[in-house]
Amino acid sequence: MRRIIRILSPLIFGVFVLLAGCSETSGPSARSLNHLPSLIVSSPESQTATANADVIGGAGWVSLPPGSVPDGQSATIRNGRSGANITAALVDGGFDPIAISASVGDTVFVDIIRAGNSTPLTGFKVIAVRSSPSVVRASPAPGKKDVPLNAAIVAVFSAPIDASTLSPSSFGLLHGGTPVAGSVRPVGTSGISAEFYPDSTLSPQTSYQLIVTQAIRDVNGMPLASAVADTFSTGSGTQAFAVGGSVSGLAGTGLVLSLNNVEQLPVAANGAFVFSTHLAQGAAVDITVHALPSSPSQLCTVVGGSSVMPNGPYTGASVTCSTGTSGATGKILFSSTDGASVSHVFVLDLDHSTILPLTSGAGNDLSPRWSPDHTRIAFARDGDASSTGLWVMNADGSHGARVWPVFFGDLTWSPDGTRLLVTSGDTVRTVNADGSGAVDVGIMSTSPGTNCLLDPAWSPDGSTIAGSCTDFDDNLPELTYLMNSDGSNLRRLTNPQTYGSANSTTLFAEGEPAWSPNGLRIAFWSFAYGITIANVDGSNAYSVTGDRPFAGVPSVYYGSSPDWSPDGKWIVYRNPSGQLVITESSGVGARTTVTSITGGASSPAWSR
């Protein structure tokens, strides 16, 4: 079936898609009327089909323009094939685009709950191979009067837009047919909205035209379905709301926060902060750290700093400061639920002191890893049949694509960035970065009972793979092993008697190895030593977290998932509370917690 799909003509494929959607037990044939004709469902964001791909799929976006259901309160969005569902609140009778795992041919259903009506209003749409994006809503709304002179000029699109196609000529304002001077930039990281910034405040009691042209294209290269030209008129005044949040952990002096790279606010104490700049409803909010504290030096990170202004004050930014990481730079990937029901990939930017999400949707996104050139990120997604597997995306989270439809637990890039090694249980494979060329790795076990290879890590020179193995035949715990990249010459890095009791009741003695940037040392977690570093021959092992074995009792400062900074000076790991900690790889200096995120953080990976 996969090969038939790939050779069908576009016309036949369209018929196939329609029939596929109608053949579902929960498909359109079971619902005779579509009560939401304005429902918009985009084509999957990634159109990747490889020799190993079962379907063409990725993240689809579902939206409903304002005014579609004036009395609507909430919407349940459901993929009729997989059953995956998401609930969203309606605002002004509609909702902005929401990502859902989907594939070409899937039928997406939306059930709207209305005030005072127990019967949901239902609509559906079959996902097409290619569909042009459209403008879901624009602000100010068409025909709106008395618009504040500092109003946010925003367009929300039905699918992620290629940022390179955004410009004042493709999205902007006209006054009397003359373009208004200004600039355009995306709002947030999803790519579904953009904001036009006039160079000066709009004139009072004046008519303007908001234009969006077909020069704008989505990330699949499709142009806007139709241009937009909406007229609105200004009032005589401005309307704006306060922006702020809270600071905790501040011990030093000199912390300066920035709002939209325009206002800089010095902060001298813990507690609430408020910028003097007020923003209009719908305006972009971007709170970052402009200058870090000193005396003592601290790292401060911002959570909730990127948002859109509500119809009221925004106080959702949380700034957390910690001591002991002066000089640590770069970006750290990790996965976290952030208080939600599923896990997504986030990035901690140490240079800008921000934490931002890179993925979204209904699936669990796990084990993110940077490519060697730091331009791509691979991760595992555990979702429905259309989304589960190996994914690769750009470093900024854009252009995510499932390249291999098999779920696995761990992964590592080859040093040249062309292949990935993935493991699941005792199955170990290498696969090209585009999902082709999967090859089983024949591991030469020391005994038939060796279960390898967990937590793989490819050496910088490509010659060796480190990982964790459990040798049940020899009654040994999980230990760190090395093997040649072709699977031969499996050998232990360490002596099990050094790091934990060598009996089956004390498994998981050590694991999760990570190579130093120069390939001379390996960091790993230990049952007794905490985060440990050793030479590649197992010699000169020492504890980074300051622990020593004590009568088989687990490490006091037990940590997991270590990784190195690009310069080799720092180690990041996950502490027992589930947060990320940075400390010097020398084993001296303070241990500094750099995240305080609901649901914790796991699988850190450091990049420049």
Stockholm file with secondary structure:
# STOCKHOLM 1.0

chainA/1-608         MRRIIRILSPLIFGVFVLLAGCSETSGPSARSLNHLPSLIVSSPESQTATANADVIGGAGWVSLPPGSVPDGQSATIRNGRSGANITAALVDGGFDPIAISASVGDTVFVDIIRAGNSTPLTGFKVIAVRSSPSVVRASPAPGKKDVPLNAAIVAVFSAPIDASTLSPSSFGLLHGGTPVAGSVRPVGTSGISAEFYPDSTLSPQTSYQLIVTQAIRDVNGMPLASAVADTFSTGSGTQAFAVGGSVSGLAGTGLVLSLNNVEQLPVAANGAFVFSTHLAQGAAVDITVHALPSSPSQLCTVVGGSSVMPNGPYTGASVTCSTGTSGATGKILFSSTDGASVSHVFVLDLDHSTILPLTSGAGNDLSPRWSPDHTRIAFARDGDASSTGLWVMNADGSHGARVWPVFFGDLTWSPDGTRLLVTSGDTVRTVNADGSGAVDVGIMSTSPGTNCLLDPAWSPDGSTIAGSCTDFDDNLPELTYLMNSDGSNLRRLTNPQTYGSANSTTLFAEGEPAWSPNGLRIAFWSFAYGITIANVDGSNAYSVTGDRPFAGVPSVYYGSSPDWSPDGKWIVYRNPSGQLVITESSGVGARTTVTSITGGASSPAWSR
#=GR chainA/1-608 SS CHHHHHHSCHHHHHHHHHHHHHHSTTSGGGCCCCSCTTCEECCCSCCCCCTTCSSCEEEEEEEECTTSSTTEEEEEEEETTTCCEEEEECBTTBEEEEEEEEETTCEEEEEEEETTEEEEEEEEEECCSCCCCCEEEEESCTTCCSBCTTCCEEEEESSCBCGGGCCTTTEEEEETTEECCEEEEECSSSSSEEEEEESSCCCTTCEEEEEECTTCBBTTSCBCSSCEEEEEEBCSSCCCBCEEEEEESCCSBCEEEEETTTEEEEECSSEEEECSCCBCTTCEEEEEEEECCBTTTEEEEEESCEEECCSSCEEEEEEEEEESCTTCCSEEEEEECTTSSSCEEEEEETTTTEEEECCCSSSEEEEEEECTTSSEEEEEEECSTTTCEEEEEETTSCSCEEEECCCCSEEEECTTSSEEEEEETTEEEEEETTSCCCEECCCCCSSTTEEEEEEEEECTTSSEEEEEEEETTTTCCEEEEEEETTSCCCEESSCHHHHSCCSTTSCCCEEEEEECTTSSEEEEEETTTEEEEEETTSCSCEESSCCCCBTTBCCTTCCEEEEECTTSSEEEEECTTSCEEEEETTSCSCCEECCCCTTCCEEEEEEC
#=GC SS_cons         CHHHHHHSCHHHHHHHHHHHHHHSTTSGGGCCCCSCTTCEECCCSCCCCCTTCSSCEEEEEEEECTTSSTTEEEEEEEETTTCCEEEEECBTTBEEEEEEEEETTCEEEEEEEETTEEEEEEEEEECCSCCCCCEEEEESCTTCCSBCTTCCEEEEESSCBCGGGCCTTTEEEEETTEECCEEEEECSSSSSEEEEEESSCCCTTCEEEEEECTTCBBTTSCBCSSCEEEEEEBCSSCCCBCEEEEEESCCSBCEEEEETTTEEEEECSSEEEECSCCBCTTCEEEEEEEECCBTTTEEEEEESCEEECCSSCEEEEEEEEEESCTTCCSEEEEEECTTSSSCEEEEEETTTTEEEECCCSSSEEEEEEECTTSSEEEEEEECSTTTCEEEEEETTSCSCEEEECCCCSEEEECTTSSEEEEEETTEEEEEETTSCCCEECCCCCSSTTEEEEEEEEECTTSSEEEEEEEETTTTCCEEEEEEETTSCCCEESSCHHHHSCCSTTSCCCEEEEEECTTSSEEEEEETTTEEEEEETTSCSCEESSCCCCBTTBCCTTCCEEEEECTTSSEEEEECTTSCEEEEETTSCSCCEECCCCTTCCEEEEEEC
//
